[in-house]
Structures are given as C-alpha cells and as structure tokens.
Amino acid sequence: MMKFGVALSFLALVAITACSQQPALAPSQPEQLKGVTRLFVDTLNKDTRANIVNEIKKRLPQVTFAEKAEDAQVWLQFVSHRRAFPISDPTSQLGGTTTSLASLQYGVVANGAVLKLLRGGRALRLLDYRDTADTSVSRTEEQMSTGFAKAFVKAYRKANL
C-alpha cells in the first residue's frame, strides 16, 4: 500500500510540474538531450534503478550517473504499480460477486518520464513513457523498466547524432 502511495505521489508531482509551467518545447522533442552527460535515475526500488542504469550504460557508455538529483542534468523517473481492481470486473471489489480471486487479472501500469532541469526550479518534460500489462502475462517490472531505458537511449541517440 505504501508503494502505491509513493507511486501516486510521483504521478501527482509530475502532473503538477507539467501544469504549473509553460514549457518552451513540446514533450516529445529530444533535442534538449543534446550534450547531456550526467543522469539521475529515480525509482521506487534499487533493483529497478540498477536495471535502468545497466541498460543505459551498455548502450551509452559516455554518460555518467549521479547519486544526487541536484548533481544531474537530466532526471529519469520510473514507477510501476498494480491496479487496485481487476481488468475484467472493476466492481468485483465492491462485494457480492462470486468470481474466484485466482481467476482475476489485474493491470500493471508503468510510467516513466525524462525531465531536464531549468533555472528557477522548473523542468521540461522531454520524454513520456507508458507501458501496461496484465498479471496473466509474465511481463515483469524489469522488462518494463528495460523498455523505458531503451526509449531513453533512442531519444538520446537521436539528439546526439
């Protein structure tokens, strides 16, 4: 439950950041990654962070990773969580249903963002990432975070040709 709360807080923070400013660029413009060399990766657990860092290091050995957010030029934020209600029957948690808990499939949602810090505590959103799966598919948080890392690498390479 605490993980869900942290994830919800992260999503609210990203939404507030996006709504409280008028960014100079549209969210999908990776040109702002040109010349970036220091990254900070923010996740809810250390294994997911290590996976993202390792995936990026394999493909972009020239970048370094900061331990503190304030030491980085760009932040990569990633979170995944299981939805609180089944995909097939969102009302099943309300009671009175006879559906077996073992047969219910829950959605897993992963969200990622790449933010470039600006002066005055503002940030530009350079990349949005979203992935979904259901619990009947063996798609893990590791695979979802790998997808996020690959999306970042693709945008980074495009900006630094």
Secondary structure, 3 states (H helix, E strand, C coil): CHHHHHHHHHHHHHHHHHHCCCCCCCCCCHHHHCCCCEEEEECCCHHHHHHHHHHHHHHCCCCEECCCHHHCCEEEEEEEEEEEEECCCCCHHHCCCCCCHHHCCEEEEEEEEEEEECHHHCEEEEEEEEEEEECCCCCCHHHHHHHHHHHHHHHHHHHCC
